[in-house]
Amino acid sequence: MPSVGAKFGGLISLALLCALGGGCGHPRQGHDLCASLGAAGCVTGEDVAFTCIGGVYRETKCDDGERCAAGACRPVSCTPSLFFCDGSFADVCDATGTLETRTDCAATGADCVVQASTAACVTRTCAPSTTYCAPDGSEVRKCAPDGMSFEVVQSCSDSAGRGNHCVGATCIDRCALLEAQDRSTLGCRFAGAAESAQPEVVIANPQPDLPAQVTIANAGAGGSPMTKVVPPGGSLAIAWTATFSSGSSVAARALYVTASVPIYAWLNEPSANVALFPEHALSTSYLAGLDAGANQLLSAIATVDGTQLTATVTSAVAAGPGVAATSAGGTLTATLDRGDVLTLASSGSLDGSRVQATAPIAVTLASPSGALALPGADTLGREVIVPDPALVIARDAATVTTEVEGTLTLAAGAEATLAGNERISSTAPILVIDQLGGREVVPPVEQLRTTSFPSWASGASVTVQLIAPQPLTVAGGGASYPLPASGSFASGSFGFTPRLLSAPMPFFAFFRNNTDIAPGAFGLALLP
């Protein structure tokens, strides 16, 4: 505002006001001026502060390094009207340069953003210029350069019911996500070989919210595919007609199971309930083991065209279509396309035999006493809880420490029997096969999980045998299954209606009926 008197820094009298044309003869003129100016302020365009006290107007010229602000001379502390971001701090200097405001935006979860006329704390919608997933995984988004808005790049629509979800800024279905990060008995694509003409294909769907569209097909010309729907959390036994071989052969007779969401799958044969391993969890190297009995049948299923396969057998193999007779200790080779099955029939035991391939294969071993799908040699562990009589086979030369049999020294491929109800450890990977009521792989402690699913669709005679490294309580379907300590581990057996089981710590489940045994879920992600 313009000055109304000379800048003397003192009082301005009514006479002087009169001399300057400020209203002679009117004693209240000074009061009127102060009333219009207010109690204090700054002279416009000048570093001069004024006050009006008791109707008396006073001006004060600011010293060098001072500016008038809010009716007072204040030291200059920043560059007038400058604003900027200092990391997460918003720095703003007022127009006079006498007041600097510094705000920590991170303290309120905001970011510092330079705007047109200031620096301010702003809660961004997203990280500027990034592509990311919506919080609910329903779509892929692209963030604007200022982080204040976004556009939808892709909607993770799910008309096929595959559980599509945004992961890593990409729409991906549950099957693809599982195959990228989890190597276990849970999967969407399975390959197996039937050991009888009419097996049951048993499917368990652990998804809590989506049905599983399951298709079963034979390789080659073996009938038409069949599709069934398994409800969320449900299971289903599907009668199937398969191509099988009782002797040595090479034939396109693989059985395929595919699903829209991750499932568990088994082949229920007359002599065994065989857990199928999903294709993404298969290996290229296998150690055979079953029961040390006679009349064994080993089947290797190819998943990739042009797979070169080599088998070194511990017992003589009979000749058959595509298979040459091979003596014990001999090696045979074959080239298989996807869907081909190499079957080796022996009148003796093929335990300890080795199978190598140039691409992932599935391997099963059967005898009159049972059958099982073998885990890859690269997935075998070193510590195993053995609840029942069992057979242990060493992948490499190993010293096995047991609680019943003492210390066992095994050469590579050698086997020994175990009484069971014990915990064992080994210096090298081992394969352990349960021998009670069928034949089944006992997973190592390293592969135990916190969930398991039954491998029978129905049956009042089914019981569940639960095993864990420590006492715990397993829950499922509103029921609780406490596992008390039993020596160096915990276990218990219960009457069972098929349902998902879970626990706060890892455990393992064998599902049994009157004649057979089958495993629940377990992992296959061990290192060699």
Disulfide bonds with the S-S distance in Angstrom:
Cys18-Cys24 0.71
Cys34-Cys52 2.40
Cys42-Cys68 1.83
Cys62-Cys73 2.03
Cys78-Cys93 1.85
Cys85-Cys112 2.01
Cys105-Cys121 2.06
Cys126-Cys143 1.93
Cys133-Cys166 1.98
Cys156-Cys171 2.03
Cys175-Cys188 2.01
